[in-house]
Amino acid sequence: MAEIYRREGKYSEAIVESKTAAQLSSNNPNSLADVGLTYAASGGRTHALEILRETRVSLSNPVCRSYLLVVVYSGLGEEQGISRTQRSIQGIFSLDGQSSQRSPTQ
């Protein structure tokens, strides 16, 4: 429902729906990404960045964290953030099959 509201420009409703979905899903990374994306789409840059700060600490899985970062950075139009996260993902899934534990925020 949040996506429909977001597409219609009904950002207040979209934020309420996305936050509710995140709470009901125990802050599933997909739901958190949707909250951040909704804030970004609504012009709520400060709130979107707060979602990024909170999840950098709370999400221990680097793949989930990277996904969330790319979604929110995309919504904010932050090309540098997207590039930095993509490089980190490449480090996590290196071609030789060895996993790296670099943070997606490096």
C-alpha positions as CSV (number, residue, x, y, z in Angstrom):
1,M,0.0,0.0,0.0
2,A,2.9,2.4,0.8
3,E,4.2,2.1,-2.8
4,I,0.8,3.0,-4.2
5,Y,0.6,6.1,-1.9
6,R,4.2,7.0,-2.8
7,R,3.4,6.8,-6.6
8,E,0.3,9.0,-6.1
9,G,2.4,11.5,-4.1
10,K,0.5,10.9,-0.9
11,Y,3.7,10.8,1.2
12,S,2.1,11.2,4.6
13,E,0.0,8.1,4.1
14,A,3.0,6.2,2.5
15,I,5.2,6.9,5.5
16,V,2.5,5.7,7.9
17,E,2.0,2.5,5.8
18,S,5.7,1.8,5.4
19,K,6.5,2.3,9.1
20,T,3.6,0.0,10.0
21,A,4.9,-2.6,7.7
22,A,8.4,-2.3,9.2
23,Q,7.0,-2.7,12.7
24,L,4.9,-5.7,11.8
25,S,7.8,-7.4,10.1
26,S,10.2,-6.8,13.0
27,N,12.2,-4.3,10.9
28,N,12.8,-6.6,8.0
29,P,15.5,-5.0,5.7
30,N,13.0,-4.8,2.8
31,S,10.5,-2.9,5.0
32,L,13.2,-0.6,6.4
33,A,14.4,0.1,2.9
34,D,10.8,1.1,2.0
35,V,10.6,3.5,4.9
36,G,13.9,5.1,3.8
37,L,12.8,5.3,0.2
38,T,9.5,6.8,1.2
39,Y,11.2,9.5,3.2
40,A,13.6,10.2,0.3
41,A,10.7,10.4,-2.2
42,S,8.8,12.8,0.1
43,G,11.8,15.2,0.4
44,G,12.5,14.0,3.9
45,R,16.3,13.7,3.4
46,T,17.1,14.0,7.1
47,H,14.7,11.1,8.0
48,A,16.0,9.0,5.1
49,L,19.6,9.5,6.3
50,E,18.5,8.6,9.9
51,I,17.2,5.3,8.6
52,L,20.6,4.7,7.0
53,R,22.4,5.6,10.2
54,E,20.2,3.3,12.3
55,T,20.5,0.3,10.0
56,R,24.2,0.5,9.6
57,V,24.4,-0.4,13.3
58,S,21.5,-2.7,13.6
59,L,21.8,-4.9,10.5
60,S,24.6,-7.4,11.0
61,N,24.2,-9.1,7.7
62,P,26.3,-7.2,5.1
63,V,24.2,-8.2,2.2
64,C,20.9,-7.0,3.8
65,R,22.7,-3.8,4.9
66,S,24.0,-3.2,1.4
67,Y,20.5,-3.7,-0.1
68,L,19.0,-1.2,2.2
69,L,21.7,1.3,1.5
70,V,21.4,1.1,-2.2
71,V,17.6,1.5,-2.1
72,V,17.7,4.5,0.1
73,Y,20.7,6.1,-1.6
74,S,18.8,5.6,-4.9
75,G,15.8,7.4,-3.6
76,L,18.1,10.3,-2.4
77,G,19.9,10.4,-5.8
78,E,23.2,9.8,-4.0
79,E,25.4,8.4,-6.8
80,Q,28.5,8.3,-4.6
81,G,26.7,6.3,-1.9
82,I,25.4,3.8,-4.5
83,S,28.9,3.4,-6.0
84,R,30.5,3.0,-2.5
85,T,27.9,0.3,-1.6
86,Q,28.4,-1.5,-4.9
87,R,32.1,-1.7,-4.4
88,S,31.5,-3.1,-1.0
89,I,29.1,-5.7,-2.4
90,Q,31.8,-6.7,-4.9
91,G,34.1,-7.2,-2.0
92,I,31.6,-9.4,-0.2
93,F,31.1,-11.5,-3.3
94,S,34.6,-11.5,-4.6
95,L,35.3,-13.5,-7.8
96,D,37.5,-16.0,-6.1
97,G,34.6,-17.1,-3.8
98,Q,36.1,-15.8,-0.6
99,S,33.9,-13.6,1.5
100,S,35.1,-10.3,2.8
101,Q,33.7,-8.6,5.9
102,R,34.2,-5.0,4.7
103,S,31.4,-2.7,5.8
104,P,29.2,-1.4,3.0
105,T,29.7,2.1,4.4
106,Q,33.4,2.1,3.7
